[in-house]
Amino acid sequence: MVKLAIDAMGGDFAPKEIVEGCLLAAKEFSDLNLVLYGDEEQIKMYMKKVPENISIVHAKDKLDMGEKDPISAIRRNDELSLVKAFKAVHDKECSGVVTAGPTQGVVVAAHMIIKKLEGMKRVAICPQLPEVGGKSRLLLDSGANTDVRPEHILQYAEFASIFYKLTRDVENPLVGLINIGSEPGKGRELEKEVFELLKEDPKINFYGNVEPKELLTTPCDILVSDGFSGNLVMKSFEGCAKAMGIILKEEISKTLGGKIGYLFMRDNIDEFKRRMSADEVGGSLIFGVDGVVVKAHGSSNAYAFSHAIKLARKTVLSNVLETVKQHLNE
Amino acid sequence: MVKLAIDAMGGDFAPKEIVEGCLLAAKEFSDLNLVLYGDEEQIKMYMKKVPENISIVHAKDKLDMGEKDPISAIRRNDELSLVKAFKAVHDKECSGVVTAGPTQGVVVAAHMIIKKLEGMKRVAICPQLPEVGGKSRLLLDSGANTDVRPEHILQYAEFASIFYKLTRDVENPLVGLINIGSEPGKGRELEKEVFELLKEDPKINFYGNVEPKELLTTPCDILVSDGFSGNLVMKSFEGCAKAMGIILKEEISKTLGGKIGYLFMRDNIDEFKRRMSADEVGGSLIFGVDGVVVKAHGSSNAYAFSHAIKLARKTVLSNVLETVKQHLNE
């Protein structure tokens, strides 16, 4: 049985899409036991009948999606659905938590409530990149820590390698370092030092430097960087996808052929757009705390949220945290 | 008369496309005087008749596009077409130089041969981003200097503001700072300090922080960052465009409708791809040295190279360097 805490009130379309996502996941996996934290009355509006493997714990408040100061909000208010869900993980009532709440709030709650794993120096946000060529790569840290030391990035690589091996069934996942050039010796002092650490670590299958232009086509499974750089890369991809949507529309509408062609391939272009919205389906993992934390995209619909639950379930069942703990104690 | 030095041997398709690009530009602008540096025999193969406003200066060697150590190569060999062209600017024989040679070699030559403007602390690479919504934005530094201080980025902003104002006829170009969040106070120490400097500078029309996801849709005309971050952003856009091309192809070929639609809109999609290849047309400026330097894309064809010449011409005619010099002496 995998018991997961769900923040039913986090996300742009909460609680409706969150509740429906839980129903989808609970139906698909009979080994799931979901505890939904949030406004009981509202949650029940979207469930005709509460399934056996779902329960509800009332929480009267929720963290606002645009909250400017999540640290104070989380510290001040025990009645937030997010806080209650994270406490359930801290108290070992649940093995993991899934939320579509605001990223900063999720990182803060993971830090303050669940707390870091002993021996783990930093927390990292790890999104799964859009699948290209049959592979969905990991990028971490994508924004939890802007100022880090080389050994922190080494730990990200070790953590992600264990996660990838156990959840994806790949014996020696290949690790690349995000950098501005592919040759050794490129980048700032930080990258040069991380390069050496990764190269010397016998537990890492190190590929070398990877420029962001190869992000979705590199043979690597895992890409590491400091949180500032990782965040810039993620947001650049988002910006490029957005701009490309605009430009594609401009170009298609320029000629009659373009307009006719569009009628034929409208579905293909929609599917293309969906695939390019990074981390829309699947969610990001928060690595480094003593519990499984999955952050679903803020704009998650039921389908996307059910995938985030699936990711949390898989991570719990694969004993990722236990393996990392052993590794940290070696 | 605008006299420009041309490195006829730099670029993936040199000298053919370079020479043909020069012919296009020389024909369009009778005030241009182009001096082509390179292998005379090869250059003449692509010119039936040398026009009046084009001359050739023989250089027997060229900098290899894949040269691993451009510093030594440039220091060692005065016979490189790149070195000769840059020397013509240093010696004030020409007002500017245009080359499609390798970026690192161009930056090194600008530094070592033309030399920095007095008072200018760092050199910056400034590409023009793909046009979206009728605006082509500038991003600098996109990779000349990985370790910089806040005042260097302030100078980039001042330099680019003068350039934008004089060449684009915009009275108060809007400047944004590349960052991982849009609110003040975001980013590393570097971004926080640069934010304050930009805010206080009366010569800068400062907008605030800009996340890379808004890079091509922001109201800003100019975006500044350190060279490491700027390079990551540029290469991420390149990677995203590349991946999107692959995904779009995958999706279109999945259904019959997609394939039929593609036949109708093939031209539109080709034009879309062309527009998304950042800096393919137009080239990047190298700011900070005592001469106009335009780096055309390595894969430039004649059309793209003629646009790079056009950019150099416009920059010379707009007295950008003279205005910057006045500004630096104020």
Interface residues (C-beta under 8 A of the other chain):
Chain A: K68 P130 V132 G133 G143 T146 D147 I178 I180 E183 G187 R188 E189 E211 P212 K213 E214 L215 L216 T217 F228 S229 N231 L232 V233 K235 S236 F237 E238 G239 C240 A241 K242 A243 M244 I246 I247 L248 E251 I252 K254 T255 G257 G258 I260 G261 Y262 L263 F264 M265 R266 D267 N268 I269 E271 F272 R275 M276
Chain B: K68 P130 V132 G133 G143 T146 D147 I178 I180 E183 G187 R188 E189 E211 P212 K213 E214 L215 L216 T217 F228 S229 N231 L232 V233 K235 S236 F237 E238 G239 C240 A241 K242 A243 M244 I246 I247 L248 E251 I252 K254 T255 G257 G258 I260 G261 Y262 L263 F264 M265 R266 D267 N268 I269 E271 F272 R275 M276
